[in-house]
Every structure is written in C-alpha cells, then in structure tokens.
Amino acid sequence: MRAFRPHEGPAKLKIERLIGVGAWTDAALALIAFELPQWTLRRILYEDGEWHCSLSRQPQLPMGLDEVAEGSHEALPLAVLIALLQALRDHAGRESGVTGVPQVNFLPGYTVCCDNFA
C-alpha cells in the first residue's frame, strides 16, 4: 500500500489545527477529503459499543449495490481511519489492476461446460 501523500499548505495546516484542538474525527474526515476526494462519508452508526463507518464513491446507490469501504472500532476517529485505509487499499488495487477474481489462462482445445441442466 502506498504512503499518504505529503500535505503542504492549507491541507496540512487544517489537519494540524484540527489535531491541535483535539478534533480527531474532523481531522480523520479532512484526511479522507484530501487523500480520496472521490469518496464520501456514507454512514456512521453506533451499535453495541462500537462505531461503524462506511465510505462510498456512489452514495446515491442502494447499500446493497454500492461498493463501500467500512471500518469499525470503539473510538469514532479510529473507525473513520480504518474505513479510509480500506478505501485506500481498494483504490490501490483498482489502480494496479488487481481484482478479487483470479485470472485464468485458457488452453486451446479444452472446453468445460459448467451449466446445470437438471
């Protein structure tokens, strides 16, 4: 996974200022805005003593159809950061061409039918 981009100027100052005043959740959300501006906060949920955070690139889609990056932790800022790391990992995988489906090399002359005719 790649390292965070170096932040200079207003971006770095904003994050440092938020951390300085103890606004950890706002600092984590600002980091998302600077690292992956195409991702947005989709949902924050507190359940059974744990925060659940979902980030999305297409929040207008129904939850079942959307690819989300999720994180959960007892502390809200850490749940947001875990979701950010998941989004960065997914983003890096897409850029490098890595997908969750393995690629198969077909040999000429061999065909397999996987249909169920029952």
Secondary structure, DSSP 8 states (H G I E B T S, - for coil): --------THHHHHHHHHHHTT-HHHHHHHHHHHH-TT-EEEEEEEETTEEEEEEES-TTS-TTTS-EEEEEESSHHHHHHHHHHHHHHHHHHHHHT--SS------TT---------
